[in-house]
């Protein structure tokens, strides 16, 4: 990954301004969210939406939305995953919480932000499956929307990895008597300063493999304006498929098609 940013230039001044604005904004919002969460105020669900929307703008990202987001509660949004920036983009669009791997809970700074957004942390070990399932069921029973990355890891943004069907088990039942709606979502970083990105430059957005987080963030911050395409595909219900594998395959196919269309510029043409 050492050469991922070879040939990429940018403005250090722009990067410093964006980073300073991001840190200042975070310093204002974190105490507000901490108080809202401590008081169990409805604002704890609204503040992250505003926070992430502003963060996306401060980082120089434009969001192009296609399709219609599900208004059913609860909805399990399932998306491809290529970067930590996916959190900012989806967090500014969807009123919900993320299902995150347990390791993130221990990360400095980002772990704190994840906890403040009421993320559900799951352990990949088989011995913890029942505990994790009960946590997710409890949140869905309350009518909370959840956002899941069923690839289990991040990709290079050029393709969609296989989905782990076991993660769709939460859609089988009706926690609290509420049937769970499932909506596939595609995220694709498509353009830089209005120019379509090639395969190599998608690493400006995608963070994967052994990439260093700090250098990746700095390169992105000092670059131009990234346009990210978010496509909400038609929502579905588990009953229409009958098995986790069939539901997982359907969602993966829909997401992969959305990524391929955005990478090829077909969605922009249709808009």
ZICORLIN-V863760 format. One line per field, one symbol per residue. ss: DSSP state (2 for helix, 1 for strand, 0 for the rest). phi: phi as a letter, one per 30 degrees, with the letter a starting at -180 (. if undefined). Layout:
BEGIN
ss = ???
phi = ???
END
This chain:
BEGIN
ss = 0000000000022222222222222222222222222200002222222222222222001111111000000011111000002222222000001111122222000222222200011100022222222222222220000111000000000000000022222220002220001111111111110011000222220000000022222222200001111111000112220002222222222222222222220222220
phi = .dcdceidcacedddddddddddddddddedddddddddhdeddcdeeededddeddddicccccbibddcdbdccdcbdbbaddeddddddccdabccbdeedecddiddddddddidccccddedcedddddddddddddiddbcbcddiaccdicbcdeddddddddddcbeiicdcdcbdbcbbdcbbhiceddedddddcdbaicdddddddddddcddccccccccdedbbeedciadddddddddddddddddddddidddddd
END
